Amino acid sequence: MHHQYPSILLESAVNELSRLPGVGKKTALRLALHLLKQDKQDVIRFAEAIRNFREEIRYCSCCYNISDTEICSICASAKRNHRVVCVVETIRDVMAIENTGQHQGIYHVLGGIISPMDGIGPDDLTVDRLEERVKRGDVDEVIFALSATIEGDTTNFYLFRKLSVYPVQITAIARGVSVGDELEYADEITLGRSIINRLPFEKTI
Amino acid sequence: MHHQYPSILLESAVNELSRLPGVGKKTALRLALHLLKQDKQDVIRFAEAIRNFREEIRYCSCCYNISDTEICSICASAKRNHRVVCVVETIRDVMAIENTGQHQGIYHVLGGIISPMDGIGPDDLTVDRLEERVKRGDVDEVIFALSATIEGDTTNFYLFRKLSVYPVQITAIARGVSVGDELEYADEITLGRSIINRLPFEKTI
């Protein structure tokens, strides 16, 4: 449907809002008219928060997690074990693992995963910087925490070949039946991996 | 789910984005990370468009449509018939009617509808300003284009009583079976109105 907007200011706002993923022109108009009903100061704060976020956000020069500062809060923390590095694809994965509260070490964000189909190779990722960290002898253990996909496995294998020449322990997060899942509904590959990677029972309780 | 954001800038952006209607924390994070992937200049333009919209938008001093200027583009147009005024609830309705291309006159935006249940009375709307326009003798015809609801009918009736003391023609948009609708699926009240308001066949083709 063609819309004739009564205002260029409204039209610009609608056009910009409709650039958000999953937001069409109709939703964008609804959002704009919603913003019109809010206090002016609230909308200014809204716009400034987005602008500041995009303008001032940085990537940690150590782990490539997003950060407000040169070094992110995790890499800067004295409470973390800086010799255990968990390798993840994206900052979302950092947040997901942080939410578990189970990782006491630090991170390395690859910025993606090796995927020849999408034309993404090691040079598009922060693989070299990971190798440097290991080479410098900063790391005792590297934990691979990538997706359980062909691309994830490929990347794990590539990284393993790169890093295994250094005196570092290389581990990968466990694959298995999700906690709370009924066995009969687990897919056979996951279930198979669960059996292969079985643990002494004492370690599972 | 509790999120520990790795950055205050990200956290602020997510908090602000989640104030949009229908956007939860999870979607807000997705939107923020999407903005992170866009060009800095594009995101600045996005934020500025929203800020400018909210800061600079005005309401037309004649019809109360939103406008970039003191008088909106419709009220300022020499191509419109300024003596035919279509009364609508909101600026969305102005846009809907403009999209039909069937109204050559101008508008009056009430800013809502009389709804005692919601505590909205005539004083909360621009009823007085509409009466002034009519009283000044600026208007030959007032077209009521309000919702086909009890509130719409109540408002129509209230406006009719206010305005019928002046020498002005008062009309209301037709209610009837939607174009393209099969007769058997039209509700009986709409169908009834269609019959009461039947037209000479020559006028319907």
Interface residues (C-beta under 8 A of the other chain):
Chain A: M1 H2 H3 Q4 Y5 P6 S7 I8 L9 L10 S12 A13 N15 E16 L17 R19 L20 P21 L29 R30 L31 A32 L33 H34 L35 L36 Q38 K40 D42 V43 I44 R45 F46 A47 E48 A49 I50 R51 N52 F53 R54 E55 E56 I57 N65 I66 S67 D68 C72 S73 I74 I91 R92 V94 M95 E98 N99
Chain B: M1 H2 H3 Q4 Y5 P6 S7 I8 L9 L10 S12 A13 N15 E16 L17 R19 L20 P21 L29 R30 L31 A32 L33 H34 L35 L36 Q38 K40 D42 V43 I44 R45 F46 A47 E48 A49 I50 R51 N52 F53 R54 E55 E56 I57 N65 I66 S67 D68 C72 S73 I74 I91 R92 V94 M95 E98 N99
